[in-house]
Amino acid sequence: MNFTTAAGRFFRFVRPARALVAGFAILTATNAAALASTCGRTMEPGRHAFSLMSEGSERAGVYFVPSSYDGNKKMPVVFDFHGSNSNPNGQLDRSGWDKVGEREGIVVVALQGSLNGELPGTNAWNVPGVTKREGGLDEPGFIRDAISMVKSKFCVDEERFYGSGYSGGGRMLSQFLCNGSNDFAAAGFVASLRAGYPVETEGKWAPDATSCTPAKPLSIVAFAGLKDPANPYQGGGKSYWQYGGETALKRWAEIDGCKGSVKSKASDSFTLNSYDVCKSGARIHSYVIDAWDHAWPRATMKADVVASAAAIIRKPSSDTAGKVQQAVERKMPTTDTVQRVDAAERMWEFFQNKEGQMVVDATAKTDCSVKAVPASASAKASETTCSQTSKASLNTARSAPEAAGAL
């Protein structure tokens, strides 16, 4: 396996029986000494493009090294998965994970999906089970190889590997976890949380339990907008979607063995739904933003003024491959008097279990168990509505057809 960085450094990798042999380290499942030897080397800070061979195909991505990286202290790692019609640099520009990584001391890795996007220079993910499109490669194998590469190249804390995904990238991350990956300690999703393939049972769509069997209870934080037309919170949409965000959240609560029903705390513009008592200390949180659509919440977006102040623009952005037309961006006012909703920032707080009080002081403190915010209602409706979570039957189910060309 070959691995090349944008800085021109070249490494030779060979993978007999999925073992990676690097020029500076030999990585096997039991060779702890080789892993330890990756520490002690400094790395140039900033973004770096890389490529590696996976399953016989050359795959690409970008990694970010914070300036605090000294090769001695083991750092956490966040894998940030881009959405459809985007790319690794576009995703880092969108999510701001490299900014969080610089401040907090995090190595950030953004991989590139194998499918061509609808815009020049963009890509999408070949999500197992729901995407059928010519040219799609083995994405789970690539992710596993990239994780092995990071472990062999960087001084990192393997107990603090995290996943972050947007749209199609979040769907890819969801299925990677559903397929039994044990690589990530927690994961965050924007407009993308899934809990298995969609199947229809007696006229109702729900996740197929057999297609989501994670290796362990996993802490998950998700962000969704009630106005999302691409991956509707209320369900429907394209064949790869069908069941909604509330259903996905409930299914993960069942998978994680969470006790009781979801609890909600609502502000004027979003609701935080949570399951905090789950097996192995896992937690599940979901931010449902009233007037938000299919976009990544950033610090410049103030939740309380989304409805009246969103400005939609398109602009080209340059990366290592040249100028590429990027997906829609939204810029919001910079007023400091309203609460911020920044997905990457809140994901990091969640990963560290340091959320604290995540809603404004005026938020209603409702202790009763409540239903997650229904798509047909305002988030504020959950303040006084309490109901029990029910499990959907999967008998006599039919699967959603694989979507030819679906991203």
C-alpha positions in Angstrom: 0.0 0.0 0.0 1.3 3.4 -1.0 0.8 6.5 1.1 1.7 10.0 -0.1 1.3 13.4 1.4 0.9 16.7 -0.2 4.2 17.8 1.2 5.9 15.2 -1.1 6.9 12.7 1.6 6.4 9.1 0.3 5.8 6.0 2.3 5.5 2.4 1.0 2.6 0.3 2.5 2.0 -3.3 1.9 -1.0 -5.1 3.3 -0.8 -8.9 3.3 -4.0 -10.3 4.9 -5.0 -6.7 5.8 -1.8 -6.0 7.7 -0.1 -2.7 6.9 3.7 -2.5 6.6 5.0 1.1 6.7 8.4 2.4 6.0 8.7 3.7 9.5 6.4 1.3 11.4 5.0 -2.2 11.1 1.4 -2.3 12.2 -0.3 -5.5 13.2 -3.2 -6.2 15.6 -0.8 -7.4 18.3 2.3 -5.3 17.7 2.1 -2.7 20.5 5.7 -1.8 20.2 5.2 -0.7 16.6 2.3 1.5 17.6 4.4 3.1 20.4 7.2 3.8 17.9 5.0 6.3 16.0 5.3 8.7 18.8 8.4 11.0 19.1 8.2 12.4 15.6 7.0 15.9 14.9 4.6 16.7 12.0 4.1 19.8 10.0 1.0 21.6 11.2 -1.9 22.4 8.9 -3.9 20.5 6.3 -2.2 17.9 4.2 -3.7 15.9 1.3 -2.8 12.2 1.2 -3.6 9.1 -0.8 -3.4 5.4 0.0 -4.2 2.1 -1.7 -7.2 0.3 -0.3 -8.7 -2.9 -1.8 -6.6 -2.3 -4.9 -7.8 1.2 -5.5 -6.1 4.5 -4.8 -8.1 6.5 -2.2 -7.7 10.0 -1.0 -8.3 12.3 1.9 -7.0 15.3 3.9 -5.6 15.3 7.4 -5.1 18.3 9.7 -2.3 18.5 12.3 -2.7 21.1 15.1 0.3 23.3 15.8 0.5 21.8 19.4 1.3 18.4 18.0 4.8 17.5 19.3 4.9 13.7 18.6 5.0 13.0 22.4 1.5 13.6 23.7 -1.1 11.2 22.3 -3.8 13.2 20.7 -7.5 12.4 20.0 -8.7 12.0 16.4 -11.9 13.1 14.7 -12.8 11.6 11.3 -15.0 14.1 9.5 -17.2 12.6 6.7 -18.3 15.0 3.9 -21.7 15.1 2.4 -22.8 14.3 -1.2 -21.4 16.7 -3.8 -18.6 17.8 -1.6 -15.0 16.8 -0.8 -12.6 16.6 2.2 -11.5 20.2 2.1 -15.1 21.4 1.5 -16.2 19.5 4.5 -13.5 20.9 6.8 -14.5 24.4 5.5 -18.1 23.6 6.3 -17.8 22.0 9.7 -14.9 24.0 11.1 -13.4 20.8 12.7 -9.9 22.0 11.9 -10.5 25.2 13.9 -11.7 23.1 16.9 -8.7 20.8 16.4 -6.2 23.7 16.4 -7.7 25.0 19.7 -8.2 21.7 21.5 -5.3 19.7 20.1 -7.1 17.2 17.8 -5.9 15.4 14.7 -8.7 15.7 12.1 -9.0 13.4 9.1 -11.4 13.9 6.2 -11.8 11.1 3.8 -13.1 11.2 0.2 -16.0 9.1 -1.0 -15.6 6.9 -4.0 -18.5 8.2 -6.1 -18.3 11.2 -8.4 -20.5 14.1 -7.3 -22.9 16.1 -9.4 -20.5 19.1 -9.4 -16.9 19.1 -10.8 -14.4 18.0 -8.2 -16.9 16.7 -5.7 -17.7 13.2 -4.4 -20.2 11.1 -2.6 -20.3 7.9 -0.6 -21.2 4.4 -1.7 -23.3 3.7 1.4 -23.8 -0.1 1.9 -27.3 -1.4 1.5 -29.0 1.8 0.1 -26.8 3.1 -2.7 -26.4 1.4 -6.0 -24.4 3.4 -8.5 -21.7 2.5 -11.0 -18.2 3.2 -9.7 -18.8 2.8 -6.0 -16.0 1.1 -4.0 -15.7 -0.6 -0.7 -16.1 2.4 1.7 -15.9 0.4 5.0 -12.6 -1.2 3.9 -11.2 2.3 3.0 -12.3 3.7 6.4 -10.6 0.8 8.2 -7.4 1.2 6.2 -7.4 5.0 6.9 -7.8 4.3 10.6 -4.9 1.9 10.5 -2.9 4.5 8.6 -3.6 7.2 11.2 -2.6 4.8 14.0 0.7 4.0 12.2 1.6 7.6 11.3 0.5 9.7 14.2 1.0 9.7 18.0 -2.7 9.3 18.9 -4.9 8.0 21.7 -6.8 5.0 20.2 -9.4 5.3 23.0 -10.3 8.7 21.7 -11.2 8.2 18.0 -14.5 9.9 17.1 -16.6 10.1 14.0 -18.5 13.1 12.6 -20.7 13.1 9.5 -22.8 15.5 7.4 -25.6 14.4 5.2 -24.4 11.5 3.0 -21.2 11.3 5.1 -23.3 10.9 8.2 -25.3 8.1 6.5 -22.0 6.4 5.6 -20.8 6.8 9.2 -24.1 5.4 10.5 -23.8 2.3 8.5 -20.1 1.8 9.3 -21.1 1.8 13.0 -24.1 -0.4 12.3 -21.8 -2.9 10.6 -20.0 -3.5 13.8 -17.0 -1.1 13.7 -15.3 -0.8 17.1 -13.1 2.1 16.1 -15.0 5.1 17.4 -15.7 6.0 21.0 -18.6 8.3 20.0 -20.1 9.8 16.9 -21.9 13.0 15.8 -24.3 13.5 12.9 -25.7 16.5 11.1 -28.9 15.9 8.9 -27.9 12.3 8.6 -28.5 9.9 11.5 -29.5 6.4 10.4 -30.1 3.2 12.4 -30.1 0.6 9.6 -31.7 0.1 6.2 -35.2 1.5 5.8 -37.9 -1.2 5.6 -41.7 -0.9 5.4 -43.9 -2.9 7.8 -47.7 -2.6 7.5 -47.4 0.7 5.8 -44.9 2.2 8.2 -41.2 2.8 7.5 -38.6 1.9 10.2 -35.0 0.8 10.5 -34.3 -2.9 9.7 -32.9 -4.2 13.0 -30.8 -6.9 11.2 -28.9 -4.3 9.3 -27.7 -2.4 12.4 -25.8 -4.5 15.0 -23.1 -2.2 16.5 -20.1 -3.8 18.3 -21.0 -1.9 21.6 -23.3 0.7 23.1 -22.2 4.0 21.5 -22.7 7.6 22.5 -24.4 9.6 19.7 -25.2 13.3 19.2 -27.3 14.4 16.2 -28.4 17.7 14.7 -31.5 18.1 12.5 -33.6 20.9 11.1 -37.4 20.7 10.9 -37.2 22.4 7.5 -34.7 20.0 6.0 -36.0 19.1 2.5 -33.2 16.7 1.6 -33.3 14.3 4.5 -36.7 15.2 6.1 -36.8 14.9 9.9 -40.4 13.7 9.6 -39.4 10.9 7.2 -40.1 10.3 3.5 -37.8 11.7 0.9 -35.6 9.5 -1.2 -35.6 5.7 -1.0 -32.4 5.7 1.1 -34.1 7.8 3.8 -37.8 7.1 4.4 -37.9 6.9 8.2 -37.4 10.1 10.1 -34.9 11.5 12.7 -37.1 10.7 15.7 -37.4 7.1 14.6 -33.7 6.8 14.2 -33.1 8.3 17.6 -35.5 5.8 19.3 -33.9 2.9 17.5 -30.4 3.9 18.7 -31.8 4.2 22.3 -33.1 0.6 21.9 -29.7 -0.5 20.6 -27.8 1.2 23.4 -30.2 -0.3 26.0 -31.3 3.1 27.3 -33.7 3.2 30.2 -37.0 5.2 30.0 -38.3 7.5 27.3 -36.5 10.5 25.8 -36.4 13.7 27.8 -36.6 17.1 26.2 -35.6 20.6 27.1 -36.7 23.4 24.7 -35.6 26.9 24.0 -37.3 29.4 21.7 -35.6 27.9 18.6 -34.5 24.3 19.3 -35.1 21.3 21.5 -32.5 19.1 23.1 -33.7 15.5 23.3 -31.7 13.1 25.4 -31.3 9.6 26.7 -28.7 9.7 29.5 -29.0 6.3 31.2 -27.8 3.7 28.7 -25.6 0.6 28.8 -21.8 1.1 29.4 -22.3 4.8 30.1 -23.5 5.6 26.5 -25.6 8.7 26.0 -27.8 9.9 23.1 -28.5 13.6 22.4 -30.4 15.2 19.6 -30.7 18.9 18.7 -33.8 19.6 16.6 -33.7 23.2 15.3 -37.1 24.7 14.4 -36.4 26.8 11.4 -33.2 25.1 10.2 -32.8 23.2 6.9 -30.1 21.0 5.3 -27.1 22.9 6.5 -24.3 22.5 9.1 -24.8 24.7 12.1 -21.8 26.9 12.8 -20.9 29.5 15.5 -21.9 32.3 13.1 -25.4 30.8 13.1 -27.6 32.0 15.9 -30.4 29.6 16.5 -32.9 32.3 17.6 -32.6 34.3 14.3 -32.4 31.5 11.7 -35.9 32.0 10.4 -35.6 35.7 9.6 -31.9 36.2 8.8 -30.7 33.2 6.7 -28.8 34.4 3.6 -28.1 31.7 1.0 -25.2 32.1 -1.4 -23.1 30.0 -3.7 -19.4 30.7 -4.2 -16.4 28.8 -5.6 -13.7 27.6 -3.1 -10.2 26.6 -3.9 -8.5 23.5 -2.5 -5.5 21.3 -3.5 -7.3 20.2 -6.6 -8.2 23.7 -7.8 -11.4 25.7 -7.6 -14.5 23.7 -7.0 -18.1 24.8 -6.8 -19.1 24.1 -3.2 -22.5 23.4 -1.7 -24.7 26.1 -0.3 -23.4 28.1 2.6 -25.3 30.2 5.1 -24.0 33.3 6.8 -25.7 34.5 9.9 -25.6 37.8 11.9 -22.9 38.0 14.6 -25.1 39.2 17.4 -23.8 38.0 20.8 -27.1 38.3 22.6 -28.5 35.0 21.4 -27.5 31.4 21.9 -25.1 29.8 19.5 -25.6 26.4 17.9 -22.2 25.1 16.5 -22.3 21.4 15.6 -18.6 20.7 15.8 -18.2 22.6 19.1 -21.1 20.8 20.7 -20.0 17.5 19.3 -16.6 18.0 21.0 -18.2 18.9 24.3 -20.4 15.8 24.0 -17.4 13.6 23.1 -15.7 14.8 26.3 -18.9 14.6 28.3 -18.6 18.2 29.2 -21.8 19.7 27.8 -22.9 21.2 31.1 -26.0 23.3 30.7 -26.6 23.1 26.9 -29.7 25.3 26.8 -30.4 28.9 27.8 -31.5 29.7 31.4 -35.0 30.4 30.1 -35.4 26.9 28.8 -38.2 25.0 30.4 -36.9 22.4 32.9 -39.2 19.6 32.2 -38.4 16.4 34.1 -41.1 14.2 32.7 -40.3 11.8 29.9 -41.4 13.2 26.6 -41.6 12.3 23.0 -38.9 13.6 20.6 -40.0 16.7 18.7 -42.6 15.6 16.1 -41.9 17.0 12.6 -45.4 18.5 12.4 -45.0 20.6 15.5 -42.8 23.3 16.9 -40.0 22.3 19.2 -41.7 24.2 22.0 -44.6 21.7 21.9 -42.4 19.1 23.6 -42.2 21.1 26.8 -45.4 19.8 28.2 -46.1 16.7 26.1 -45.2 13.3 27.7 -45.5 9.9 26.1 -44.0 6.4 26.2 -41.6 5.2 23.5 -42.9 2.2 21.6 -40.9 -0.4 19.6 -41.9 -0.9 16.0 -42.5 -4.4 14.7 -40.4 -5.5 11.8 -42.6 -8.5 10.8 -43.6 -9.0 7.2 -41.3 -6.1 6.3 -40.2 -5.1 2.8 -36.9 -3.3 2.2 -36.7 0.0 0.3 -35.3 -0.6 -3.1 -31.6 0.4 -3.6 -31.7 3.8 -5.3 -29.9 3.8 -8.6 -27.9 7.0 -8.5 -28.8 7.8 -5.0 -26.2 9.9 -3.0 
